[in-house]
Amino acid sequence: MIRNTYRHCLRRIDSKNIQKPVERKGTIMSRESDKLLELIKKAIEDNVVTNEEYNQILAQAAADGQEDPEERALLSNLQELISSGTVKRVA
């Protein structure tokens, strides 16, 4: 059951509705939600989120001064993983 929940949440985090980086003037501008997604993936690789990783994730979410729907969904999915016990939060 826990594995299924974990896979379900990862599927939601990796969903195709997350937009790709936008190209402008020959460079790729990485979106804030893409950076947030990478931080979350890195943090949950070992099924443990440290306080430092959690604070980095929250800082990235607040970096641009606004929280878009994608960022809210990513944070919600992370919280769901922590609440269900699939991912443990440690000091």
MIDOSE-1310 file (N, C-alpha, C; in nm, 2 decimals, decimal comma, always signed):
residues 91
mirn	+0,08/-0,12/+0,00/+0,00/+0,00/+0,00/+0,09/+0,12/+0,00; +0,19/+0,13/+0,09/+0,27/+0,25/+0,09/+0,34/+0,27/-0,04; +0,39/+0,16/-0,10/+0,46/+0,17/-0,23/+0,37/+0,23/-0,34; +0,24/+0,18/-0,34/+0,15/+0,23/-0,44/+0,12/+0,38/-0,42
tyrh	+0,11/+0,43/-0,29/+0,09/+0,57/-0,26/+0,22/+0,65/-0,31; +0,33/+0,59/-0,28/+0,46/+0,66/-0,33/+0,46/+0,67/-0,48; +0,43/+0,57/-0,55/+0,43/+0,57/-0,69/+0,33/+0,67/-0,75; +0,21/+0,67/-0,68/+0,10/+0,76/-0,72/+0,15/+0,90/-0,71
clrr	+0,21/+0,93/-0,60/+0,25/+1,07/-0,57/+0,36/+1,11/-0,67; +0,46/+1,02/-0,69/+0,56/+1,05/-0,79/+0,51/+1,07/-0,93; +0,41/+0,99/-0,96/+0,34/+1,01/-1,09/+0,28/+1,15/-1,10; +0,22/+1,19/-0,99/+0,16/+1,33/-0,99/+0,27/+1,43/-1,00
idsk	+0,38/+1,41/-0,93/+0,49/+1,51/-0,94/+0,55/+1,51/-1,08; +0,56/+1,40/-1,14/+0,62/+1,39/-1,27/+0,52/+1,41/-1,39; +0,40/+1,45/-1,35/+0,29/+1,46/-1,45/+0,33/+1,55/-1,57; +0,27/+1,52/-1,68/+0,30/+1,59/-1,81/+0,25/+1,74/-1,81
niqk	+0,17/+1,77/-1,71/+0,12/+1,91/-1,71/+0,22/+2,01/-1,66; +0,34/+1,96/-1,62/+0,45/+2,06/-1,58/+0,51/+2,10/-1,71; +0,51/+2,23/-1,73/+0,57/+2,29/-1,85/+0,72/+2,28/-1,86; +0,77/+2,27/-1,98/+0,91/+2,26/-2,00/+0,97/+2,40/-2,00
pver	+1,10/+2,41/-1,98/+1,17/+2,54/-1,98/+1,13/+2,62/-2,11; +1,13/+2,75/-2,09/+1,09/+2,84/-2,20/+1,21/+2,89/-2,27; +1,22/+2,89/-2,40/+1,33/+2,94/-2,47/+1,31/+3,09/-2,50; +1,41/+3,17/-2,47/+1,41/+3,31/-2,50/+1,54/+3,36/-2,54
kgti	+1,55/+3,43/-2,66/+1,67/+3,49/-2,71/+1,79/+3,39/-2,70; +1,77/+3,27/-2,75/+1,88/+3,17/-2,76/+1,92/+3,10/-2,63; +1,86/+3,14/-2,52/+1,89/+3,07/-2,39/+1,77/+3,01/-2,33; +1,79/+2,91/-2,25/+1,67/+2,85/-2,19/+1,65/+2,90/-2,05
msre	+1,53/+2,96/-2,03/+1,50/+3,01/-1,90/+1,43/+2,91/-1,82; +1,49/+2,86/-1,71/+1,43/+2,75/-1,63/+1,32/+2,81/-1,55; +1,21/+2,75/-1,55/+1,10/+2,80/-1,47/+1,12/+2,76/-1,32; +1,06/+2,84/-1,23/+1,08/+2,82/-1,09/+1,02/+2,68/-1,05
sdkl	+0,91/+2,64/-1,11/+0,85/+2,51/-1,07/+0,94/+2,39/-1,12; +1,02/+2,41/-1,22/+1,12/+2,31/-1,27/+1,23/+2,29/-1,16; +1,27/+2,40/-1,11/+1,38/+2,40/-1,01/+1,33/+2,33/-0,88; +1,20/+2,37/-0,85/+1,14/+2,31/-0,73/+1,12/+2,16/-0,75
leli	+1,08/+2,12/-0,87/+1,06/+1,97/-0,89/+1,19/+1,90/-0,88; +1,30/+1,95/-0,93/+1,43/+1,89/-0,91/+1,47/+1,88/-0,77; +1,45/+1,98/-0,69/+1,48/+1,98/-0,55/+1,40/+1,87/-0,48; +1,27/+1,86/-0,51/+1,19/+1,76/-0,44/+1,23/+1,62/-0,48
kkai	+1,26/+1,60/-0,61/+1,30/+1,47/-0,65/+1,43/+1,42/-0,58; +1,52/+1,52/-0,57/+1,65/+1,49/-0,51/+1,63/+1,46/-0,36; +1,54/+1,53/-0,30/+1,51/+1,52/-0,15/+1,45/+1,38/-0,12; +1,36/+1,33/-0,21/+1,29/+1,21/-0,18/+1,35/+1,09/-0,23
ednv	+1,46/+1,10/-0,30/+1,53/+0,98/-0,36/+1,55/+0,87/-0,25; +1,59/+0,91/-0,13/+1,62/+0,81/-0,03/+1,50/+0,79/+0,07; +1,39/+0,84/+0,03/+1,27/+0,84/+0,12/+1,28/+0,91/+0,25; +1,38/+1,00/+0,26/+1,40/+1,08/+0,38/+1,42/+1,23/+0,33
vtne	+1,36/+1,32/+0,40/+1,37/+1,46/+0,38/+1,43/+1,53/+0,50; +1,55/+1,58/+0,49/+1,61/+1,65/+0,61/+1,55/+1,79/+0,62; +1,57/+1,85/+0,74/+1,53/+1,99/+0,76/+1,59/+2,08/+0,66; +1,72/+2,06/+0,63/+1,79/+2,14/+0,53/+1,73/+2,13/+0,40
eynq	+1,70/+2,01/+0,35/+1,63/+1,99/+0,22/+1,50/+2,06/+0,22; +1,42/+2,04/+0,33/+1,29/+2,09/+0,34/+1,29/+2,24/+0,33; +1,39/+2,31/+0,40/+1,40/+2,45/+0,40/+1,44/+2,50/+0,26; +1,53/+2,43/+0,19/+1,57/+2,46/+0,06/+1,45/+2,46/-0,04
ilaq	+1,36/+2,36/-0,02/+1,24/+2,34/-0,10/+1,15/+2,46/-0,08; +1,13/+2,50/+0,05/+1,04/+2,61/+0,08/+1,10/+2,74/+0,03; +1,23/+2,76/+0,04/+1,29/+2,88/-0,01/+1,28/+2,89/-0,16; +1,29/+2,78/-0,23/+1,28/+2,78/-0,38/+1,14/+2,82/-0,42
aaad	+1,04/+2,76/-0,34/+0,90/+2,79/-0,37/+0,87/+2,94/-0,36; +0,94/+3,01/-0,26/+0,91/+3,15/-0,23/+1,01/+3,24/-0,31; +1,10/+3,18/-0,39/+1,21/+3,26/-0,45/+1,16/+3,37/-0,54; +1,05/+3,35/-0,61/+1,01/+3,45/-0,71/+0,90/+3,54/-0,65
gqed	+0,86/+3,52/-0,52/+0,77/+3,60/-0,46/+0,62/+3,57/-0,48; +0,60/+3,47/-0,56/+0,46/+3,42/-0,59/+0,46/+3,27/-0,60; +0,35/+3,21/-0,57/+0,34/+3,06/-0,57/+0,23/+3,03/-0,68; +0,28/+2,97/-0,79/+0,19/+2,94/-0,90/+0,12/+2,80/-0,87
peer	+0,02/+2,76/-0,94/-0,05/+2,64/-0,92/+0,04/+2,51/-0,92; +0,14/+2,51/-1,01/+0,23/+2,40/-1,02/+0,31/+2,39/-0,89; +0,36/+2,50/-0,84/+0,44/+2,50/-0,72/+0,35/+2,45/-0,60; +0,23/+2,50/-0,60/+0,14/+2,45/-0,49/+0,11/+2,30/-0,50
alls	+0,09/+2,25/-0,62/+0,07/+2,11/-0,64/+0,19/+2,03/-0,60; +0,31/+2,07/-0,63/+0,43/+2,00/-0,59/+0,45/+2,00/-0,44; +0,43/+2,11/-0,38/+0,44/+2,12/-0,23/+0,33/+2,03/-0,17; +0,21/+2,03/-0,22/+0,11/+1,95/-0,17/+0,14/+1,80/-0,18
nlqe	+0,20/+1,76/-0,29/+0,23/+1,62/-0,31/+0,35/+1,58/-0,22; +0,44/+1,67/-0,19/+0,55/+1,64/-0,10/+0,49/+1,63/+0,04; +0,40/+1,72/+0,08/+0,34/+1,71/+0,21/+0,26/+1,58/+0,23; +0,19/+1,54/+0,12/+0,12/+1,41/+0,12/+0,21/+1,29/+0,14
liss	+0,33/+1,29/+0,08/+0,42/+1,19/+0,10/+0,47/+1,18/+0,24; +0,50/+1,30/+0,30/+0,54/+1,31/+0,44/+0,43/+1,27/+0,54; +0,31/+1,31/+0,51/+0,20/+1,28/+0,60/+0,17/+1,13/+0,60; +0,18/+1,07/+0,48/+0,15/+0,93/+0,47/+0,26/+0,84/+0,53
gtvk	+0,37/+0,90/+0,56/+0,48/+0,82/+0,61/+0,57/+0,76/+0,50; +0,53/+0,78/+0,38/+0,61/+0,72/+0,27/+0,75/+0,78/+0,26; +0,76/+0,91/+0,29/+0,88/+0,99/+0,30/+0,89/+1,04/+0,45; +1,00/+1,01/+0,51/+1,02/+1,06/+0,65/+1,09/+1,19/+0,65
rva	+1,05/+1,28/+0,74/+1,12/+1,40/+0,76/+1,20/+1,39/+0,89; +1,33/+1,42/+0,88/+1,43/+1,40/+0,99/+1,51/+1,53/+1,00; +1,57/+1,54/+1,12/+1,65/+1,66/+1,15/+1,78/+1,66/+1,08
